[in-house]
Amino acid sequence: MPQRKVSVINHYAFPPGSGGITRNFDMFSRLRGWQPHFYAANINHTSGERMTVDDPRYTLVPIPSTRATESSGSSAGLPLPPAPEPAP
């Protein structure tokens, strides 16, 4: 029986060995009969460091740097977008 495939898209999914929380990898890698592929940001939002990975199950998506992530290592200081206008 061929393996089923699942794509896991999580901005904060750390690859194994990157020093972050790897619960997405741990959970989906243990599913019998499933082949996972992970899509995540290429930046560690806690430290501001760029991540790399050699694991073919991971695709790290480039996220542009901002002054807030470069100076503080966190995106917490970024302003929120304006709230949508209420419907008439």
PAZAPA-4460 file (N, C-alpha, C; in steps of 0.05 Angstrom, whole numbers, plus 32768, in hexadecimal, padded with zeros to 4 digits):
% residues 88
    n_x    n_y    n_z   ca_x   ca_y   ca_z    c_x    c_y    c_z   seq   type   mol
   8011   7FE8   8000   8000   8000   8000   8012   8019   8000     1      M     A
   800D   802C   7FED   801E   8044   7FED   8018   8056   8005     2      P     A
   802D   8064   800D   802A   8077   8023   8019   808F   801B     3      Q     A
   8008   8097   802D   7FFA   80B0   8029   800C   80C7   8030     4      R     A
   8007   80DE   8024   8018   80F6   8029   8008   810B   8038     5      K     A
   8015   8119   804A   8009   812F   8058   801D   8147   8058     6      V     A
   8012   815E   8052   8022   8177   8053   801B   8185   806D     7      S     A
   8030   818C   807C   802C   819A   8095   8037   81B7   8091     8      V     A
   8024   81CA   8093   802C   81E6   808E   8029   81F4   80A9     9      I     A
   8040   81FB   80B4   8040   8209   80CE   8058   821C   80CE    10      N     A
   8052   8236   80D0   8066   824B   80CF   807C   8246   80E4    11      H     A
   8075   823A   80FB   8087   8237   8111   8091   821B   8115    12      Y     A
   808E   8209   8102   8097   81ED   8105   80B5   81EC   8102    13      A     A
   80C3   81E6   8118   80E0   81E4   8117   80E9   81C9   810D    14      F     A
   80FD   81C9   80FC   8109   81AF   80F3   8118   81A2   810B    15      P     A
   811A   8188   810B   8129   817A   8120   8146   8185   8121    16      P     A
   8150   8188   8139   816C   8191   813C   816F   81B0   813B    17      G     A
   8159   81BE   8138   815B   81DB   8136   8158   81E9   8151    18      S     A
   8153   81DA   8166   8152   81E6   8180   8136   81F2   8187    19      G     A
   8122   81EB   8178   8107   81F5   817D   80F4   81DE   8183    20      G     A
   80DB   81E5   8185   80C6   81D1   818A   80C1   81C2   8171    21      I     A
   80C3   81A7   8172   80C1   8196   815A   80A8   8185   815B    22      T     A
   8093   818D   8169   807B   817C   816D   806E   8175   8152    23      R     A
   806F   8187   813E   8063   8180   8124   8072   8169   8117    24      N     A
   808D   816B   8118   809D   8155   810D   8099   813B   811C    25      F     A
   809A   813D   8136   8096   8125   8147   807C   8117   8142    26      D     A
   8066   8127   8141   804C   811B   813E   8048   810F   8122    27      M     A
   804E   811E   810D   8048   8115   80F2   805C   8100   80E8    28      F     A
   8074   80FF   80F3   8088   80EB   80EB   8081   80D0   80F7    29      S     A
   8070   80CE   810B   8068   80B5   8118   804F   80A8   810C    30      R     A
   8042   80B6   80FA   802A   80AB   80EE   8031   8094   80DA    31      L     A
   8027   807D   80E0   802D   8066   80CE   801D   8069   80B4    32      R     A
   802A   8063   809E   801C   8065   8084   801B   8080   8078    33      G     A
   8027   8094   8085   8026   80B0   807C   8042   80BA   8077    34      W     A
   8046   80CA   8062   805F   80D6   805C   805C   80F5   805F    35      Q     A
   8067   8101   8074   8063   811D   8079   8077   812E   8069    36      P     A
   806E   8147   8062   8080   815B   8058   8079   8175   8067    37      H     A
   808D   8183   8071   8089   819A   8082   8091   81B4   8074    38      F     A
   8080   81C8   8076   8085   81E3   806C   8086   81F6   8084    39      Y     A
   809C   8204   8087   809F   8216   809E   80B0   822E   8097    40      A     A
   80AF   8243   80A8   80BF   825B   80A3   80DC   8254   80A6    41      A     A
   80ED   8262   8099   810A   825D   809B   8117   826E   80B0    42      N     A
   8107   827A   80C2   8112   828B   80D7   8108   8281   80F2    43      I     A
   811A   8281   8105   8112   827B   8121   8108   8295   812D    44      N     A
   80EE   8296   8133   80E3   82AF   813C   80EA   82B7   8158    45      H     A
   80F6   82A5   8167   8100   82AB   8182   811B   82B8   8181    46      T     A
   812D   82AD   8171   8149   82B7   816F   814D   82C9   8158    47      S     A
   813C   82C8   8143   8140   82D8   812B   8154   82CB   8118    48      G     A
   815F   82B4   811F   8172   82A7   810D   8165   8298   80F6    49      E     A
   8172   8297   80E0   8169   8288   80C8   816F   826B   80CD    50      R     A
   815C   825A   80C5   815F   823D   80C8   8165   8230   80AE    51      M     A
   8174   821A   80AE   8178   820A   8097   8172   81ED   809F    52      T     A
   816D   81DD   808B   8166   81C1   8090   816F   81B0   8079    53      V     A
   817A   8198   807F   8182   8185   806B   816D   816F   8067    54      D     A
   8158   816F   8077   8144   815A   8076   8132   815F   805E    55      D     A
   8130   814C   804B   811F   8150   8034   8101   8151   803A    56      P     A
   80F9   814B   8052   80DD   814D   805A   80D5   816A   8061    57      R     A
   80E9   817C   8061   80E4   8198   8069   80E8   81AB   8052    58      Y     A
   80D6   81BF   804F   80DA   81D6   803D   80D8   81EE   804F    59      T     A
   80EE   81FD   8051   80EE   8216   8061   80E8   822D   804E    60      L     A
   80D4   823C   8055   80CA   8252   8044   80D8   826C   804D    61      V     A
   80E4   827A   803A   80F2   8293   8041   80DE   82A8   804C    62      P     A
   80E5   82B3   8063   80D5   82C9   806F   80E6   82E2   8070    63      I     A
   80DD   82F8   8065   80ED   8310   8064   80F3   831A   8081    64      P     A
   810B   8325   8084   8113   8331   809D   8106   834C   80A0    65      S     A
   8101   8353   80B9   80F8   836E   80C0   810A   8379   80D5    66      T     A
   8109   8393   80D9   811B   839F   80EE   8114   8393   8109    67      R     A
   80FA   838D   810E   80F2   8382   8128   80FE   8367   812C    68      A     A
   80FE   8356   8118   8109   833B   811C   8128   833C   811D    69      T     A
   8134   834F   810F   8151   8351   810F   815B   835C   8129    70      E     A
   814D   836F   8135   8157   837C   814E   814F   836D   8167    71      S     A
   8136   8363   8168   812D   8357   8181   812C   8338   8180    72      S     A
   812E   832D   8167   812C   8310   8165   810F   8307   8168    73      G     A
   80FC   8319   8166   80E0   8311   8169   80CF   8322   8157    74      S     A
   80B9   8317   814E   80A6   8327   813E   8091   8333   8150    75      S     A
   8094   8331   816A   807F   833B   817D   807C   8359   817B    76      A     A
   8090   8368   8173   808F   8384   8172   8083   838F   8159    77      G     A
   807B   837E   8146   8070   8388   812D   8053   8391   8131    78      L     A
   804C   83A7   8124   8030   83B1   8127   801C   839E   8119    79      P     A
   8004   839D   8124   7FEF   838C   8119   7FE3   839B   8101    80      L     A
   7FD9   838D   80ED   7FCC   839A   80D7   7FB2   83A7   80E1    81      P     A
   7FA7   83BB   80D2   7F8E   83C7   80DB   7F77   83B3   80DB    82      P     A
   7F65   83B7   80ED   7F4D   83A5   80EE   7F3C   83AB   80D6    83      A     A
   7F2E   8396   80CB   7F1C   839B   80B5   7F05   83AD   80BD    84      P     A
   7EFB   83BB   80A9   7EE3   83CC   80AE   7ECB   83BB   80B3    85      E     A
   7EB9   83C2   80C5   7EA1   83B2   80CA   7E8F   83B3   80B1    86      P     A
   7E80   839E   80AD   7E6D   839C   8097   7E56   83B0   809C    87      A     A
   7E4C   83BC   8087   7E35   83CF   808B   7E1C   83C1   8093    88      P     A
***
